[in-house]
Amino acid sequence: METNIYSQPKLPYAPDALAPIISSETISYHWGKHEKTYIDNLNKLIRDTEWEDMPLEDIIKKASGPLFNNASQAWNHIFYFFSFSPDGGGEPEGELAEAIVREFGSFEEFKKLFEEAGVNLFGSGWVWLSQDGDGRLFITQGPNAANPLTQGLTPILTFDVWEHAYYLDYQNRRAEALHKLWDIVDWDVVGSRYTKK
């Protein structure tokens, strides 16, 4: 019997725990169907190839075409959904908070710029907060399965701006959907991804 290299992790909260920001119906479709498909496709594409023993991050950095798309989308969604908590919200603390103020002037200004980057991305994709090797922060946006790992950056936070991420709950109101996500961001998790240089 064939075994899968990658498996879909269990979310650290119940399917209805993020409602009404993200409904259980959206979790069911977005995590339960879309993400499952990316992981299933990834496993099919790498089976019996040189990619099979490669860490997922390395596949994302080196692959192209369908393999890149499915590898990156599988990784992106895990990173996205594991950034949230029903007890989330508030503001970051510690080194990440200091870096945000240093780079963007204030947490409020950072949120405004981050939301604008997500709203202004044409079509589907992602908006990211990442750091470079010197610990500097950057807001980037990218279409489709884009991932800052391909630019040599280390992702810290992402918001999904594919329509399937918000349409059931917000229809075409992408700006509102992005704004509401701050209420469920788990800053303990996100802050742990930042490394001061």
C-alpha positions as CSV (number, residue, x, y, z in Angstrom):
1,M,0.0,0.0,0.0
2,E,1.3,3.4,-0.9
3,T,1.8,5.9,1.9
4,N,1.7,9.7,1.6
5,I,4.8,11.7,2.4
6,Y,2.9,14.7,3.5
7,S,-0.3,14.6,5.6
8,Q,-2.7,17.3,6.6
9,P,-2.3,18.4,10.2
10,K,-5.2,18.7,12.6
11,L,-6.2,22.3,13.3
12,P,-5.4,23.5,16.8
13,Y,-9.0,24.7,17.3
14,A,-12.5,23.4,16.5
15,P,-14.0,24.1,13.0
16,D,-16.5,26.6,14.5
17,A,-14.0,28.3,16.9
18,L,-13.1,31.2,14.7
19,A,-16.7,32.2,13.8
20,P,-18.0,34.7,12.9
21,I,-14.6,35.9,11.5
22,I,-14.1,32.6,9.7
23,S,-17.2,30.4,9.7
24,S,-17.2,26.6,10.1
25,E,-18.5,26.4,6.6
26,T,-15.5,28.2,5.2
27,I,-13.2,26.1,7.4
28,S,-14.9,23.0,5.9
29,Y,-14.4,24.1,2.3
30,H,-11.1,26.0,2.6
31,W,-9.2,23.7,5.0
32,G,-11.2,20.5,4.5
33,K,-11.4,20.5,0.7
34,H,-9.0,23.0,-0.9
35,E,-6.0,22.3,1.4
36,K,-6.6,18.5,1.3
37,T,-6.5,18.7,-2.5
38,Y,-3.2,20.5,-2.5
39,I,-1.6,18.0,-0.2
40,D,-3.1,15.0,-2.2
41,N,-1.8,16.5,-5.4
42,L,1.6,17.2,-3.9
43,N,1.9,13.6,-2.8
44,K,1.0,12.3,-6.2
45,L,3.5,14.6,-7.9
46,I,6.5,13.7,-5.8
47,R,5.9,10.0,-5.5
48,D,8.9,8.0,-6.9
49,T,10.7,11.2,-8.0
50,E,13.8,13.0,-6.7
51,W,11.5,15.4,-4.8
52,E,10.2,12.7,-2.6
53,D,12.8,13.0,0.1
54,M,13.2,16.8,-0.1
55,P,11.9,19.1,2.7
56,L,8.8,21.0,1.6
57,E,10.5,24.4,1.9
58,D,13.2,23.2,-0.5
59,I,10.6,22.0,-3.0
60,I,9.0,25.4,-2.9
61,K,12.4,27.1,-3.5
62,K,13.4,24.8,-6.4
63,A,10.2,23.6,-8.2
64,S,8.1,25.2,-10.9
65,G,4.7,24.6,-12.5
66,P,2.2,22.3,-10.9
67,L,4.7,20.9,-8.4
68,F,5.5,24.4,-7.1
69,N,1.8,25.4,-7.1
70,N,0.7,22.5,-5.0
71,A,3.7,22.4,-2.7
72,S,3.5,26.1,-2.0
73,Q,-0.3,26.1,-1.5
74,A,-0.1,23.2,0.9
75,W,2.6,25.1,2.9
76,N,0.8,28.5,2.7
77,H,-2.4,27.2,4.0
78,I,-0.9,25.4,7.0
79,F,1.1,28.6,7.8
80,Y,-2.1,30.7,7.4
81,F,-4.5,28.6,9.5
82,F,-2.0,28.0,12.2
83,S,-1.6,31.8,12.7
84,F,-5.1,32.0,14.2
85,S,-6.7,31.3,17.6
86,P,-10.2,31.9,19.0
87,D,-8.3,33.8,21.8
88,G,-6.3,35.8,19.3
89,G,-6.3,39.5,18.5
90,G,-4.7,42.4,20.3
91,E,-1.1,43.4,19.3
92,P,2.2,41.7,19.1
93,E,4.7,42.1,22.0
94,G,8.4,41.9,22.4
95,E,10.9,41.8,19.5
96,L,8.3,41.6,16.7
97,A,6.4,44.5,18.1
98,E,9.6,46.6,18.3
99,A,10.5,45.6,14.7
100,I,7.1,46.5,13.4
101,V,7.3,50.0,15.0
102,R,10.8,50.4,13.7
103,E,9.9,49.5,10.2
104,F,6.4,50.9,9.8
105,G,6.1,53.6,12.5
106,S,3.3,52.0,14.4
107,F,1.3,48.8,14.6
108,E,-1.8,50.7,13.3
109,E,0.2,51.9,10.2
110,F,1.5,48.3,9.7
111,K,-2.1,47.0,9.7
112,K,-3.2,49.6,7.3
113,L,-0.3,48.9,4.8
114,F,-0.8,45.1,5.1
115,E,-4.5,45.4,4.4
116,E,-3.9,47.7,1.5
117,A,-1.4,45.2,0.0
118,G,-4.1,42.5,0.2
119,V,-6.9,44.6,-1.2
120,N,-4.8,45.9,-4.1
121,L,-3.6,42.5,-5.2
122,F,-5.4,41.8,-8.5
123,G,-6.9,38.3,-8.6
124,S,-6.0,35.6,-6.2
125,G,-2.9,35.3,-4.0
126,W,-1.4,36.2,-0.7
127,V,-0.1,39.1,1.4
128,W,2.9,38.5,3.6
129,L,4.9,39.9,6.5
130,S,8.4,38.5,6.2
131,Q,11.9,39.2,7.4
132,D,15.2,39.2,5.7
133,G,18.5,37.9,7.0
134,D,19.2,41.1,8.9
135,G,15.8,41.0,10.7
136,R,14.2,43.8,8.6
137,L,10.5,43.4,7.9
138,F,8.8,43.6,4.6
139,I,5.2,43.5,3.4
140,T,5.0,41.7,0.1
141,Q,2.1,40.5,-2.1
142,G,2.1,37.7,-4.7
143,P,-0.4,36.1,-7.1
144,N,-1.6,32.5,-6.9
145,A,0.8,30.3,-4.9
146,A,3.5,32.9,-4.4
147,N,5.7,32.4,-1.3
148,P,8.4,34.7,0.1
149,L,10.7,31.7,0.5
150,T,11.5,32.0,-3.2
151,Q,12.8,35.5,-2.5
152,G,15.1,34.5,0.3
153,L,12.7,35.9,2.9
154,T,11.4,34.2,6.1
155,P,7.6,34.4,6.3
156,I,6.1,35.6,9.6
157,L,2.4,36.2,8.8
158,T,0.1,35.8,5.8
159,F,-3.4,36.6,4.9
160,D,-5.1,34.6,2.1
161,V,-6.7,36.7,-0.6
162,W,-8.0,33.9,-2.8
163,E,-11.8,34.3,-3.1
164,H,-12.4,30.9,-1.5
165,A,-10.8,32.2,1.7
166,Y,-13.6,34.7,2.3
167,Y,-16.4,34.5,-0.2
168,L,-18.8,32.4,1.8
169,D,-18.6,34.8,4.7
170,Y,-18.0,38.2,3.1
171,Q,-18.9,37.8,-0.6
172,N,-16.9,40.4,-2.6
173,R,-15.9,42.4,0.5
174,R,-12.3,41.5,0.6
175,A,-11.3,44.6,2.5
176,E,-13.7,43.7,5.4
177,A,-12.5,40.1,5.4
178,L,-8.9,41.1,5.8
179,H,-9.7,43.7,8.4
180,K,-11.6,41.2,10.6
181,L,-8.7,38.7,10.6
182,W,-6.7,40.8,13.0
183,D,-9.2,39.8,15.7
184,I,-8.1,36.1,15.5
185,V,-4.3,36.5,14.9
186,D,-2.4,34.5,17.4
187,W,0.5,36.9,18.1
188,D,2.3,34.3,20.3
189,V,2.6,32.0,17.3
190,V,3.4,34.8,14.9
191,G,5.9,36.5,17.2
192,S,7.7,33.2,17.7
193,R,8.5,33.1,13.9
194,Y,10.4,36.4,14.1
195,T,14.2,36.2,14.8
196,K,16.0,39.4,15.9
197,K,19.4,39.7,14.3
